[in-house]
C-alpha cells in the first residue's frame, strides 16, 4: 500500500485516524486574513442565503392559508394574491440563486 509516493494512495483512507484538526486562534486569524478582502461579498452571500431560506418557509404558510381560509370562504381576491405569491417565490429565489453564484464565482476566482 505504500507503493504510490509513500502516501498510501487511495487505500490510505482505510488507515486514517479519527483525529480532528486542531483549530487554534492563530489559524483562525490567518484564515480571516485571507477572507478580509472578500468581506462584503461573503456578507452578501450570507444575506442571500438567509433570504432564500426565509422564502422557502413561505410556501407552506401560503398553502395553509389557501386551504384553511381562502378556498372555504371562496375569497377570489385573496386567491389571486396567493397564486401570485406562489408563482413569485420560485422566480425570486431563482434570481437570488443566480446572483449568489455570481458572487461565489468572484470569491473563488481570486
C-alpha positions as CSV (number, residue, x, y, z in Angstrom):
1,X,0.0,0.0,0.0
2,X,2.9,2.3,0.4
3,X,3.8,1.9,-3.3
4,X,2.3,5.2,-4.5
5,X,4.6,8.0,-3.5
6,X,4.9,6.8,0.1
7,X,1.5,8.2,1.0
8,X,-0.6,5.1,0.7
9,X,-2.6,6.2,-2.4
10,X,-6.3,5.6,-2.4
11,X,-6.0,3.0,0.3
12,X,-4.7,5.5,2.9
13,X,-8.3,6.3,3.9
14,X,-8.6,2.9,5.4
15,X,-5.6,3.7,7.7
16,X,-6.9,7.2,8.5
17,X,-7.3,8.1,12.2
18,X,-10.3,9.9,13.6
19,X,-8.1,12.7,14.8
20,X,-9.7,16.1,14.2
21,X,-7.6,19.0,13.1
22,X,-6.7,21.5,15.9
23,X,-8.4,24.9,15.3
24,X,-6.2,27.5,17.0
25,X,-6.6,31.2,17.4
26,X,-3.6,31.7,15.1
27,X,-5.2,29.5,12.4
28,X,-8.5,31.5,12.7
29,X,-6.6,34.8,12.3
30,X,-4.8,33.6,9.3
31,X,-8.0,32.3,7.6
32,X,-9.8,35.6,8.4
33,X,-6.9,37.5,6.9
34,X,-7.4,35.6,3.6
35,X,-11.2,36.3,3.7
36,X,-10.8,40.0,4.6
37,X,-10.7,41.4,1.0
38,X,-13.9,39.5,0.3
39,X,-15.8,40.5,3.4
40,X,-18.7,42.3,1.7
41,X,-19.1,39.6,-1.0
42,X,-19.3,37.0,1.8
43,X,-21.8,39.1,3.7
44,X,-23.9,39.5,0.6
45,X,-23.8,35.7,0.1
46,X,-24.9,35.2,3.7
47,X,-27.8,37.6,3.3
48,X,-28.9,36.0,0.1
49,X,-28.8,32.6,1.9
50,X,-31.0,33.9,4.7
51,X,-33.5,35.4,2.3
52,X,-33.8,32.3,0.2
53,X,-34.2,30.2,3.3
54,X,-37.0,32.5,4.5
55,X,-38.7,32.4,1.1
56,X,-38.7,28.6,1.2
57,X,-40.6,28.8,4.5
58,X,-43.4,30.9,3.0
59,X,-44.8,28.2,0.7
60,X,-46.3,26.1,3.5
61,X,-47.7,29.1,5.1
62,X,-49.3,30.2,1.9
63,X,-50.8,26.8,1.3
64,X,-52.2,26.7,4.8
65,X,-53.9,30.0,4.3
66,X,-55.2,28.8,0.9
67,X,-56.6,25.6,2.3
68,X,-57.9,26.8,5.7
69,X,-59.3,30.2,4.8
70,X,-59.3,31.2,1.1
71,X,-60.9,28.2,-0.5
72,X,-63.6,27.6,2.1
73,X,-64.7,31.2,2.1
74,X,-64.4,31.5,-1.7
75,X,-62.3,34.6,-1.5
76,X,-61.2,35.2,-5.1
77,X,-59.3,38.3,-4.3
78,X,-57.1,36.6,-1.8
79,X,-56.8,33.5,-4.1
80,X,-55.4,35.7,-6.8
81,X,-52.8,37.2,-4.4
82,X,-51.8,33.8,-3.1
83,X,-51.4,32.4,-6.6
84,X,-49.2,35.4,-7.5
85,X,-47.1,34.8,-4.3
86,X,-46.8,31.1,-5.1
87,X,-45.5,31.9,-8.6
88,X,-43.3,34.8,-7.5
89,X,-41.4,33.0,-4.8
90,X,-39.6,30.5,-7.1
91,X,-38.8,33.2,-9.6
92,X,-37.3,35.4,-6.8
93,X,-35.4,32.5,-5.3
94,X,-34.0,31.6,-8.7
95,X,-32.9,35.1,-9.4
96,X,-31.2,35.3,-6.0
97,X,-29.5,32.0,-6.6
98,X,-28.1,33.3,-9.9
99,X,-26.8,36.4,-8.1
100,X,-25.4,34.2,-5.3
101,X,-23.5,32.1,-7.9
102,X,-22.0,35.2,-9.5
103,X,-20.8,36.4,-6.1
104,X,-19.4,33.0,-5.3
105,X,-17.5,32.9,-8.6
106,X,-16.0,36.3,-7.8
107,X,-14.7,35.0,-4.5
108,X,-13.4,31.7,-5.9
109,X,-11.7,33.4,-8.9
110,X,-9.4,35.4,-6.8
